Amino acid sequence: MSGLAWDAPQQQEVELCRIFCESAAVTVLAFPTGNGQRLKLVSERSGATVLLDATVLDALCHLTPPAAAELVRLSTEQGR
């Protein structure tokens, strides 16, 4: 599914999975847009949502563990 040509049933968001641990839970959905499919992430704790396209997901794949840890640190400190 490229996201460029949608069949009618594919024009709705679809829940893919729920990822959780002892301190967080996130629902992951496939979300169609006019520019292709995105991942929609929904925080069960805060209700915050974000849409991620393939460019953002590719960039995340290149994060080093320290860089990923820094993103988590910055995000969790904002909530304090």
PDB file of N, CA, C and O in Angstrom, chain B, residues numbered from 101:
ATOM      1  N   MET B 101       0.853  -1.163   0.000  1.00  0.00           N
ATOM      2  CA  MET B 101       0.000   0.000   0.000  1.00  0.00           C
ATOM      3  C   MET B 101       0.899   1.227   0.000  1.00  0.00           C
ATOM      4  O   MET B 101       1.565   1.487   1.002  1.00  0.00           O
ATOM      5  N   SER B 102       0.942   1.982  -1.077  1.00  0.00           N
ATOM      6  CA  SER B 102       1.834   3.122  -1.198  1.00  0.00           C
ATOM      7  C   SER B 102       1.267   4.381  -0.577  1.00  0.00           C
ATOM      8  O   SER B 102       2.025   5.300  -0.267  1.00  0.00           O
ATOM      9  N   GLY B 103      -0.040   4.453  -0.385  1.00  0.00           N
ATOM     10  CA  GLY B 103      -0.641   5.666   0.119  1.00  0.00           C
ATOM     11  C   GLY B 103      -1.018   6.635  -0.983  1.00  0.00           C
ATOM     12  O   GLY B 103      -1.626   7.669  -0.706  1.00  0.00           O
ATOM     13  N   LEU B 104      -0.675   6.330  -2.223  1.00  0.00           N
ATOM     14  CA  LEU B 104      -0.974   7.238  -3.323  1.00  0.00           C
ATOM     15  C   LEU B 104      -2.331   6.963  -3.949  1.00  0.00           C
ATOM     16  O   LEU B 104      -2.972   7.891  -4.442  1.00  0.00           O
ATOM     17  N   ALA B 105      -2.776   5.746  -3.943  1.00  0.00           N
ATOM     18  CA  ALA B 105      -4.081   5.392  -4.514  1.00  0.00           C
ATOM     19  C   ALA B 105      -4.851   4.599  -3.470  1.00  0.00           C
ATOM     20  O   ALA B 105      -4.518   3.449  -3.181  1.00  0.00           O
ATOM     21  N   TRP B 106      -5.879   5.218  -2.908  1.00  0.00           N
ATOM     22  CA  TRP B 106      -6.632   4.597  -1.818  1.00  0.00           C
ATOM     23  C   TRP B 106      -7.927   3.992  -2.317  1.00  0.00           C
ATOM     24  O   TRP B 106      -8.653   4.617  -3.090  1.00  0.00           O
ATOM     25  N   ASP B 107      -8.215   2.786  -1.883  1.00  0.00           N
ATOM     26  CA  ASP B 107      -9.538   2.208  -2.058  1.00  0.00           C
ATOM     27  C   ASP B 107     -10.423   2.773  -0.958  1.00  0.00           C
ATOM     28  O   ASP B 107      -9.916   3.205   0.078  1.00  0.00           O
ATOM     29  N   ALA B 108     -11.728   2.778  -1.161  1.00  0.00           N
ATOM     30  CA  ALA B 108     -12.650   3.365  -0.192  1.00  0.00           C
ATOM     31  C   ALA B 108     -12.448   2.846   1.229  1.00  0.00           C
ATOM     32  O   ALA B 108     -12.415   3.663   2.148  1.00  0.00           O
ATOM     33  N   PRO B 109     -12.309   1.525   1.473  1.00  0.00           N
ATOM     34  CA  PRO B 109     -12.146   1.061   2.849  1.00  0.00           C
ATOM     35  C   PRO B 109     -10.834   1.513   3.489  1.00  0.00           C
ATOM     36  O   PRO B 109     -10.726   1.536   4.715  1.00  0.00           O
ATOM     37  N   GLN B 110      -9.846   1.869   2.684  1.00  0.00           N
ATOM     38  CA  GLN B 110      -8.542   2.252   3.225  1.00  0.00           C
ATOM     39  C   GLN B 110      -8.487   3.721   3.623  1.00  0.00           C
ATOM     40  O   GLN B 110      -7.438   4.172   4.083  1.00  0.00           O
ATOM     41  N   GLN B 111      -9.566   4.492   3.469  1.00  0.00           N
ATOM     42  CA  GLN B 111      -9.565   5.908   3.772  1.00  0.00           C
ATOM     43  C   GLN B 111      -9.866   6.195   5.236  1.00  0.00           C
ATOM     44  O   GLN B 111     -10.071   7.350   5.608  1.00  0.00           O
ATOM     45  N   GLN B 112      -9.895   5.175   6.060  1.00  0.00           N
ATOM     46  CA  GLN B 112     -10.134   5.346   7.488  1.00  0.00           C
ATOM     47  C   GLN B 112      -8.888   4.940   8.243  1.00  0.00           C
ATOM     48  O   GLN B 112      -8.121   4.083   7.804  1.00  0.00           O
ATOM     49  N   GLU B 113      -8.700   5.584   9.409  1.00  0.00           N
ATOM     50  CA  GLU B 113      -7.563   5.154  10.213  1.00  0.00           C
ATOM     51  C   GLU B 113      -7.808   3.748  10.733  1.00  0.00           C
ATOM     52  O   GLU B 113      -8.944   3.352  10.990  1.00  0.00           O
ATOM     53  N   VAL B 114      -6.717   3.001  10.885  1.00  0.00           N
ATOM     54  CA  VAL B 114      -6.797   1.609  11.314  1.00  0.00           C
ATOM     55  C   VAL B 114      -5.826   1.406  12.469  1.00  0.00           C
ATOM     56  O   VAL B 114      -4.640   1.709  12.345  1.00  0.00           O
ATOM     57  N   GLU B 115      -6.321   0.897  13.584  1.00  0.00           N
ATOM     58  CA  GLU B 115      -5.441   0.614  14.708  1.00  0.00           C
ATOM     59  C   GLU B 115      -4.539  -0.560  14.357  1.00  0.00           C
ATOM     60  O   GLU B 115      -5.014  -1.620  13.950  1.00  0.00           O
ATOM     61  N   LEU B 116      -3.232  -0.362  14.517  1.00  0.00           N
ATOM     62  CA  LEU B 116      -2.258  -1.398  14.200  1.00  0.00           C
ATOM     63  C   LEU B 116      -1.825  -2.171  15.434  1.00  0.00           C
ATOM     64  O   LEU B 116      -1.741  -3.399  15.408  1.00  0.00           O
ATOM     65  N   CYS B 117      -1.551  -1.448  16.516  1.00  0.00           N
ATOM     66  CA  CYS B 117      -1.097  -2.117  17.735  1.00  0.00           C
ATOM     67  C   CYS B 117      -1.092  -1.141  18.905  1.00  0.00           C
ATOM     68  O   CYS B 117      -1.334   0.056  18.749  1.00  0.00           O
ATOM     69  N   ARG B 118      -0.813  -1.681  20.060  1.00  0.00           N
ATOM     70  CA  ARG B 118      -0.655  -0.908  21.289  1.00  0.00           C
ATOM     71  C   ARG B 118       0.695  -1.311  21.872  1.00  0.00           C
ATOM     72  O   ARG B 118       0.956  -2.492  22.105  1.00  0.00           O
ATOM     73  N   ILE B 119       1.543  -0.323  22.104  1.00  0.00           N
ATOM     74  CA  ILE B 119       2.870  -0.561  22.667  1.00  0.00           C
ATOM     75  C   ILE B 119       2.865   0.005  24.084  1.00  0.00           C
ATOM     76  O   ILE B 119       2.466   1.150  24.298  1.00  0.00           O
ATOM     77  N   PHE B 120       3.314  -0.807  25.061  1.00  0.00           N
ATOM     78  CA  PHE B 120       3.272  -0.322  26.444  1.00  0.00           C
ATOM     79  C   PHE B 120       4.421  -0.905  27.253  1.00  0.00           C
ATOM     80  O   PHE B 120       5.014  -1.925  26.903  1.00  0.00           O
ATOM     81  N   CYS B 121       4.704  -0.222  28.336  1.00  0.00           N
ATOM     82  CA  CYS B 121       5.676  -0.680  29.326  1.00  0.00           C
ATOM     83  C   CYS B 121       5.159  -0.215  30.684  1.00  0.00           C
ATOM     84  O   CYS B 121       4.004   0.195  30.801  1.00  0.00           O
ATOM     85  N   GLU B 122       6.004  -0.277  31.704  1.00  0.00           N
ATOM     86  CA  GLU B 122       5.551   0.084  33.047  1.00  0.00           C
ATOM     87  C   GLU B 122       5.254   1.573  33.207  1.00  0.00           C
ATOM     88  O   GLU B 122       4.572   1.955  34.157  1.00  0.00           O
ATOM     89  N   SER B 123       5.752   2.434  32.296  1.00  0.00           N
ATOM     90  CA  SER B 123       5.561   3.870  32.488  1.00  0.00           C
ATOM     91  C   SER B 123       4.817   4.582  31.359  1.00  0.00           C
ATOM     92  O   SER B 123       4.577   5.785  31.457  1.00  0.00           O
ATOM     93  N   ALA B 124       4.451   3.878  30.299  1.00  0.00           N
ATOM     94  CA  ALA B 124       3.761   4.541  29.191  1.00  0.00           C
ATOM     95  C   ALA B 124       3.003   3.521  28.347  1.00  0.00           C
ATOM     96  O   ALA B 124       3.302   2.327  28.354  1.00  0.00           O
ATOM     97  N   ALA B 125       2.013   4.034  27.621  1.00  0.00           N
ATOM     98  CA  ALA B 125       1.265   3.213  26.663  1.00  0.00           C
ATOM     99  C   ALA B 125       0.903   4.098  25.480  1.00  0.00           C
ATOM    100  O   ALA B 125       0.441   5.226  25.651  1.00  0.00           O
ATOM    101  N   VAL B 126       1.119   3.573  24.276  1.00  0.00           N
ATOM    102  CA  VAL B 126       0.858   4.327  23.053  1.00  0.00           C
ATOM    103  C   VAL B 126       0.099   3.429  22.080  1.00  0.00           C
ATOM    104  O   VAL B 126       0.477   2.279  21.856  1.00  0.00           O
ATOM    105  N   THR B 127      -0.967   3.965  21.508  1.00  0.00           N
ATOM    106  CA  THR B 127      -1.700   3.277  20.457  1.00  0.00           C
ATOM    107  C   THR B 127      -1.144   3.747  19.115  1.00  0.00           C
ATOM    108  O   THR B 127      -0.934   4.943  18.911  1.00  0.00           O
ATOM    109  N   VAL B 128      -0.908   2.808  18.201  1.00  0.00           N
ATOM    110  CA  VAL B 128      -0.344   3.105  16.880  1.00  0.00           C
ATOM    111  C   VAL B 128      -1.415   2.811  15.828  1.00  0.00           C
ATOM    112  O   VAL B 128      -1.967   1.711  15.778  1.00  0.00           O
ATOM    113  N   LEU B 129      -1.699   3.810  14.991  1.00  0.00           N
ATOM    114  CA  LEU B 129      -2.702   3.671  13.945  1.00  0.00           C
ATOM    115  C   LEU B 129      -2.101   4.026  12.591  1.00  0.00           C
ATOM    116  O   LEU B 129      -1.181   4.840  12.511  1.00  0.00           O
ATOM    117  N   ALA B 130      -2.618   3.416  11.524  1.00  0.00           N
ATOM    118  CA  ALA B 130      -2.313   3.846  10.161  1.00  0.00           C
ATOM    119  C   ALA B 130      -3.341   4.923   9.841  1.00  0.00           C
ATOM    120  O   ALA B 130      -4.540   4.715  10.026  1.00  0.00           O
ATOM    121  N   PHE B 131      -2.871   6.081   9.358  1.00  0.00           N
ATOM    122  CA  PHE B 131      -3.740   7.231   9.152  1.00  0.00           C
ATOM    123  C   PHE B 131      -3.560   7.767   7.733  1.00  0.00           C
ATOM    124  O   PHE B 131      -2.483   8.261   7.399  1.00  0.00           O
ATOM    125  N   PRO B 132      -4.598   7.679   6.889  1.00  0.00           N
ATOM    126  CA  PRO B 132      -4.475   8.166   5.516  1.00  0.00           C
ATOM    127  C   PRO B 132      -4.567   9.688   5.448  1.00  0.00           C
ATOM    128  O   PRO B 132      -5.365  10.298   6.159  1.00  0.00           O
ATOM    129  N   THR B 133      -3.750  10.297   4.593  1.00  0.00           N
ATOM    130  CA  THR B 133      -3.833  11.731   4.324  1.00  0.00           C
ATOM    131  C   THR B 133      -3.821  11.916   2.814  1.00  0.00           C
ATOM    132  O   THR B 133      -3.643  10.950   2.072  1.00  0.00           O
ATOM    133  N   GLY B 134      -4.006  13.125   2.361  1.00  0.00           N
ATOM    134  CA  GLY B 134      -3.952  13.413   0.939  1.00  0.00           C
ATOM    135  C   GLY B 134      -2.570  13.204   0.343  1.00  0.00           C
ATOM    136  O   GLY B 134      -2.426  13.052  -0.870  1.00  0.00           O
ATOM    137  N   ASN B 135      -1.549  13.198   1.199  1.00  0.00           N
ATOM    138  CA  ASN B 135      -0.173  13.027   0.737  1.00  0.00           C
ATOM    139  C   ASN B 135       0.392  11.656   1.072  1.00  0.00           C
ATOM    140  O   ASN B 135       1.609  11.475   1.053  1.00  0.00           O
ATOM    141  N   GLY B 136      -0.450  10.702   1.374  1.00  0.00           N
ATOM    142  CA  GLY B 136       0.018   9.359   1.685  1.00  0.00           C
ATOM    143  C   GLY B 136      -0.304   8.965   3.110  1.00  0.00           C
ATOM    144  O   GLY B 136      -0.906   9.726   3.868  1.00  0.00           O
ATOM    145  N   GLN B 137       0.101   7.790   3.447  1.00  0.00           N
ATOM    146  CA  GLN B 137      -0.192   7.226   4.762  1.00  0.00           C
ATOM    147  C   GLN B 137       0.792   7.726   5.806  1.00  0.00           C
ATOM    148  O   GLN B 137       1.973   7.919   5.517  1.00  0.00           O
ATOM    149  N   ARG B 138       0.303   7.933   7.011  1.00  0.00           N
ATOM    150  CA  ARG B 138       1.127   8.333   8.148  1.00  0.00           C
ATOM    151  C   ARG B 138       0.882   7.346   9.285  1.00  0.00           C
ATOM    152  O   ARG B 138      -0.114   6.622   9.293  1.00  0.00           O
ATOM    153  N   LEU B 139       1.802   7.330  10.240  1.00  0.00           N
ATOM    154  CA  LEU B 139       1.531   6.650  11.503  1.00  0.00           C
ATOM    155  C   LEU B 139       1.001   7.701  12.462  1.00  0.00           C
ATOM    156  O   LEU B 139       1.575   8.780  12.607  1.00  0.00           O
ATOM    157  N   LYS B 140      -0.093   7.369  13.109  1.00  0.00           N
ATOM    158  CA  LYS B 140      -0.652   8.240  14.143  1.00  0.00           C
ATOM    159  C   LYS B 140      -0.363   7.583  15.479  1.00  0.00           C
ATOM    160  O   LYS B 140      -0.761   6.443  15.717  1.00  0.00           O
ATOM    161  N   LEU B 141       0.321   8.294  16.339  1.00  0.00           N
ATOM    162  CA  LEU B 141       0.638   7.799  17.675  1.00  0.00           C
ATOM    163  C   LEU B 141      -0.209   8.558  18.684  1.00  0.00           C
ATOM    164  O   LEU B 141      -0.299   9.784  18.629  1.00  0.00           O
ATOM    165  N   VAL B 142      -0.831   7.826  19.609  1.00  0.00           N
ATOM    166  CA  VAL B 142      -1.681   8.434  20.633  1.00  0.00           C
ATOM    167  C   VAL B 142      -1.190   7.991  22.005  1.00  0.00           C
ATOM    168  O   VAL B 142      -1.182   6.799  22.315  1.00  0.00           O
ATOM    169  N   SER B 143      -0.780   8.955  22.824  1.00  0.00           N
ATOM    170  CA  SER B 143      -0.363   8.666  24.193  1.00  0.00           C
ATOM    171  C   SER B 143      -1.595   8.418  25.044  1.00  0.00           C
ATOM    172  O   SER B 143      -2.475   9.274  25.128  1.00  0.00           O
ATOM    173  N   GLU B 144      -1.663   7.261  25.672  1.00  0.00           N
ATOM    174  CA  GLU B 144      -2.802   6.964  26.537  1.00  0.00           C
ATOM    175  C   GLU B 144      -2.739   7.769  27.837  1.00  0.00           C
ATOM    176  O   GLU B 144      -3.771   8.038  28.453  1.00  0.00           O
ATOM    177  N   ARG B 145      -1.547   8.146  28.246  1.00  0.00           N
ATOM    178  CA  ARG B 145      -1.380   8.903  29.490  1.00  0.00           C
ATOM    179  C   ARG B 145      -1.848  10.345  29.334  1.00  0.00           C
ATOM    180  O   ARG B 145      -2.608  10.844  30.164  1.00  0.00           O
ATOM    181  N   SER B 146      -1.399  11.016  28.276  1.00  0.00           N
ATOM    182  CA  SER B 146      -1.692  12.439  28.126  1.00  0.00           C
ATOM    183  C   SER B 146      -2.745  12.754  27.073  1.00  0.00           C
ATOM    184  O   SER B 146      -3.308  13.848  27.063  1.00  0.00           O
ATOM    185  N   GLY B 147      -3.013  11.794  26.182  1.00  0.00           N
ATOM    186  CA  GLY B 147      -3.926  12.066  25.073  1.00  0.00           C
ATOM    187  C   GLY B 147      -3.263  12.786  23.907  1.00  0.00           C
ATOM    188  O   GLY B 147      -3.919  13.070  22.904  1.00  0.00           O
ATOM    189  N   ALA B 148      -1.978  13.084  24.023  1.00  0.00           N
ATOM    190  CA  ALA B 148      -1.255  13.759  22.941  1.00  0.00           C
ATOM    191  C   ALA B 148      -1.184  12.851  21.719  1.00  0.00           C
ATOM    192  O   ALA B 148      -1.074  11.631  21.848  1.00  0.00           O
ATOM    193  N   THR B 149      -1.247  13.458  20.523  1.00  0.00           N
ATOM    194  CA  THR B 149      -1.147  12.698  19.289  1.00  0.00           C
ATOM    195  C   THR B 149      -0.117  13.340  18.368  1.00  0.00           C
ATOM    196  O   THR B 149       0.175  14.532  18.469  1.00  0.00           O
ATOM    197  N   VAL B 150       0.422  12.528  17.471  1.00  0.00           N
ATOM    198  CA  VAL B 150       1.337  13.025  16.452  1.00  0.00           C
ATOM    199  C   VAL B 150       1.179  12.167  15.203  1.00  0.00           C
ATOM    200  O   VAL B 150       0.935  10.963  15.293  1.00  0.00           O
ATOM    201  N   LEU B 151       1.319  12.793  14.042  1.00  0.00           N
ATOM    202  CA  LEU B 151       1.340  12.069  12.768  1.00  0.00           C
ATOM    203  C   LEU B 151       2.777  12.046  12.267  1.00  0.00           C
ATOM    204  O   LEU B 151       3.425  13.089  12.193  1.00  0.00           O
ATOM    205  N   LEU B 152       3.276  10.869  11.925  1.00  0.00           N
ATOM    206  CA  LEU B 152       4.648  10.718  11.450  1.00  0.00           C
ATOM    207  C   LEU B 152       4.635  10.173  10.028  1.00  0.00           C
ATOM    208  O   LEU B 152       3.990   9.162   9.749  1.00  0.00           O
ATOM    209  N   ASP B 153       5.357  10.852   9.125  1.00  0.00           N
ATOM    210  CA  ASP B 153       5.461  10.336   7.763  1.00  0.00           C
ATOM    211  C   ASP B 153       6.739   9.519   7.627  1.00  0.00           C
ATOM    212  O   ASP B 153       7.522   9.413   8.571  1.00  0.00           O
ATOM    213  N   ALA B 154       6.942   8.948   6.453  1.00  0.00           N
ATOM    214  CA  ALA B 154       8.090   8.062   6.236  1.00  0.00           C
ATOM    215  C   ALA B 154       9.423   8.782   6.422  1.00  0.00           C
ATOM    216  O   ALA B 154      10.393   8.165   6.862  1.00  0.00           O
ATOM    217  N   THR B 155       9.491  10.073   6.098  1.00  0.00           N
ATOM    218  CA  THR B 155      10.735  10.826   6.273  1.00  0.00           C
ATOM    219  C   THR B 155      11.123  10.898   7.747  1.00  0.00           C
ATOM    220  O   THR B 155      12.286  10.704   8.100  1.00  0.00           O
ATOM    221  N   VAL B 156      10.146  11.177   8.602  1.00  0.00           N
ATOM    222  CA  VAL B 156      10.411  11.249  10.046  1.00  0.00           C
ATOM    223  C   VAL B 156      10.794   9.873  10.583  1.00  0.00           C
ATOM    224  O   VAL B 156      11.726   9.751  11.377  1.00  0.00           O
ATOM    225  N   LEU B 157      10.079   8.843  10.152  1.00  0.00           N
ATOM    226  CA  LEU B 157      10.388   7.488  10.618  1.00  0.00           C
ATOM    227  C   LEU B 157      11.786   7.066  10.188  1.00  0.00           C
ATOM    228  O   LEU B 157      12.505   6.423  10.954  1.00  0.00           O
ATOM    229  N   ASP B 158      12.175   7.424   8.970  1.00  0.00           N
ATOM    230  CA  ASP B 158      13.522   7.110   8.501  1.00  0.00           C
ATOM    231  C   ASP B 158      14.570   7.828   9.356  1.00  0.00           C
ATOM    232  O   ASP B 158      15.596   7.244   9.703  1.00  0.00           O
ATOM    233  N   ALA B 159      14.312   9.083   9.690  1.00  0.00           N
ATOM    234  CA  ALA B 159      15.248   9.834  10.525  1.00  0.00           C
ATOM    235  C   ALA B 159      15.380   9.187  11.908  1.00  0.00           C
ATOM    236  O   ALA B 159      16.481   9.126  12.457  1.00  0.00           O
ATOM    237  N   LEU B 160      14.276   8.709  12.470  1.00  0.00           N
ATOM    238  CA  LEU B 160      14.330   8.042  13.773  1.00  0.00           C
ATOM    239  C   LEU B 160      15.207   6.792  13.728  1.00  0.00           C
ATOM    240  O   LEU B 160      15.870   6.457  14.709  1.00  0.00           O
ATOM    241  N   CYS B 161      15.204   6.109  12.592  1.00  0.00           N
ATOM    242  CA  CYS B 161      16.028   4.907  12.443  1.00  0.00           C
ATOM    243  C   CYS B 161      17.514   5.200  12.562  1.00  0.00           C
ATOM    244  O   CYS B 161      18.301   4.302  12.858  1.00  0.00           O
ATOM    245  N   HIS B 162      17.903   6.442  12.334  1.00  0.00           N
ATOM    246  CA  HIS B 162      19.310   6.816  12.352  1.00  0.00           C
ATOM    247  C   HIS B 162      19.762   7.433  13.675  1.00  0.00           C
ATOM    248  O   HIS B 162      20.923   7.813  13.819  1.00  0.00           O
ATOM    249  N   LEU B 163      18.851   7.531  14.635  1.00  0.00           N
ATOM    250  CA  LEU B 163      19.237   8.061  15.944  1.00  0.00           C
ATOM    251  C   LEU B 163      20.159   7.086  16.668  1.00  0.00           C
ATOM    252  O   LEU B 163      19.951   5.873  16.636  1.00  0.00           O
ATOM    253  N   THR B 164      21.156   7.625  17.304  1.00  0.00           N
ATOM    254  CA  THR B 164      21.990   6.807  18.180  1.00  0.00           C
ATOM    255  C   THR B 164      21.243   6.614  19.497  1.00  0.00           C
ATOM    256  O   THR B 164      20.350   7.402  19.807  1.00  0.00           O
ATOM    257  N   PRO B 165      21.577   5.598  20.273  1.00  0.00           N
ATOM    258  CA  PRO B 165      20.921   5.436  21.578  1.00  0.00           C
ATOM    259  C   PRO B 165      21.033   6.684  22.462  1.00  0.00           C
ATOM    260  O   PRO B 165      20.045   7.047  23.100  1.00  0.00           O
ATOM    261  N   PRO B 166      22.186   7.355  22.529  1.00  0.00           N
ATOM    262  CA  PRO B 166      22.234   8.578  23.345  1.00  0.00           C
ATOM    263  C   PRO B 166      21.317   9.687  22.817  1.00  0.00           C
ATOM    264  O   PRO B 166      20.710  10.411  23.606  1.00  0.00           O
ATOM    265  N   ALA B 167      21.213   9.823  21.501  1.00  0.00           N
ATOM    266  CA  ALA B 167      20.337  10.850  20.939  1.00  0.00           C
ATOM    267  C   ALA B 167      18.870  10.529  21.231  1.00  0.00           C
ATOM    268  O   ALA B 167      18.089  11.430  21.537  1.00  0.00           O
ATOM    269  N   ALA B 168      18.492   9.255  21.138  1.00  0.00           N
ATOM    270  CA  ALA B 168      17.122   8.852  21.463  1.00  0.00           C
ATOM    271  C   ALA B 168      16.835   9.100  22.943  1.00  0.00           C
ATOM    272  O   ALA B 168      15.750   9.563  23.293  1.00  0.00           O
ATOM    273  N   ALA B 169      17.785   8.801  23.801  1.00  0.00           N
ATOM    274  CA  ALA B 169      17.619   9.035  25.241  1.00  0.00           C
ATOM    275  C   ALA B 169      17.443  10.523  25.528  1.00  0.00           C
ATOM    276  O   ALA B 169      16.663  10.899  26.404  1.00  0.00           O
ATOM    277  N   GLU B 170      18.160  11.366  24.797  1.00  0.00           N
ATOM    278  CA  GLU B 170      18.034  12.813  24.981  1.00  0.00           C
ATOM    279  C   GLU B 170      16.644  13.298  24.569  1.00  0.00           C
ATOM    280  O   GLU B 170      16.071  14.163  25.231  1.00  0.00           O
ATOM    281  N   LEU B 171      16.099  12.752  23.490  1.00  0.00           N
ATOM    282  CA  LEU B 171      14.732  13.109  23.094  1.00  0.00           C
ATOM    283  C   LEU B 171      13.729  12.733  24.181  1.00  0.00           C
ATOM    284  O   LEU B 171      12.826  13.509  24.497  1.00  0.00           O
ATOM    285  N   VAL B 172      13.889  11.561  24.741  1.00  0.00           N
ATOM    286  CA  VAL B 172      12.990  11.124  25.814  1.00  0.00           C
ATOM    287  C   VAL B 172      13.145  12.027  27.033  1.00  0.00           C
ATOM    288  O   VAL B 172      12.155  12.423  27.647  1.00  0.00           O
ATOM    289  N   ARG B 173      14.383  12.350  27.380  1.00  0.00           N
ATOM    290  CA  ARG B 173      14.629  13.232  28.535  1.00  0.00           C
ATOM    291  C   ARG B 173      13.951  14.583  28.336  1.00  0.00           C
ATOM    292  O   ARG B 173      13.269  15.072  29.236  1.00  0.00           O
ATOM    293  N   LEU B 174      14.133  15.190  27.163  1.00  0.00           N
ATOM    294  CA  LEU B 174      13.527  16.490  26.890  1.00  0.00           C
ATOM    295  C   LEU B 174      12.004  16.419  26.945  1.00  0.00           C
ATOM    296  O   LEU B 174      11.352  17.319  27.475  1.00  0.00           O
ATOM    297  N   SER B 175      11.448  15.357  26.400  1.00  0.00           N
ATOM    298  CA  SER B 175       9.993  15.205  26.392  1.00  0.00           C
ATOM    299  C   SER B 175       9.434  15.036  27.798  1.00  0.00           C
ATOM    300  O   SER B 175       8.423  15.649  28.141  1.00  0.00           O
ATOM    301  N   THR B 176      10.077  14.218  28.604  1.00  0.00           N
ATOM    302  CA  THR B 176       9.559  13.965  29.949  1.00  0.00           C
ATOM    303  C   THR B 176       9.775  15.160  30.870  1.00  0.00           C
ATOM    304  O   THR B 176       8.987  15.365  31.793  1.00  0.00           O
ATOM    305  N   GLU B 177      10.802  15.940  30.649  1.00  0.00           N
ATOM    306  CA  GLU B 177      11.037  17.134  31.471  1.00  0.00           C
ATOM    307  C   GLU B 177      10.025  18.224  31.164  1.00  0.00           C
ATOM    308  O   GLU B 177       9.719  19.028  32.044  1.00  0.00           O
ATOM    309  N   GLN B 178       9.492  18.282  29.946  1.00  0.00           N
ATOM    310  CA  GLN B 178       8.502  19.290  29.582  1.00  0.00           C
ATOM    311  C   GLN B 178       7.221  19.094  30.372  1.00  0.00           C
ATOM    312  O   GLN B 178       6.502  20.060  30.626  1.00  0.00           O
ATOM    313  N   GLY B 179       6.923  17.875  30.760  1.00  0.00           N
ATOM    314  CA  GLY B 179       5.709  17.575  31.502  1.00  0.00           C
ATOM    315  C   GLY B 179       5.796  17.895  32.985  1.00  0.00           C
ATOM    316  O   GLY B 179       4.804  17.772  33.703  1.00  0.00           O
ATOM    317  N   ARG B 180       6.950  18.296  33.445  1.00  0.00           N
ATOM    318  CA  ARG B 180       7.120  18.576  34.888  1.00  0.00           C
ATOM    319  C   ARG B 180       6.719  19.976  35.240  1.00  0.00           C
ATOM    320  O   ARG B 180       6.802  20.367  36.405  1.00  0.00           O
TER     321      ARG B 180
END
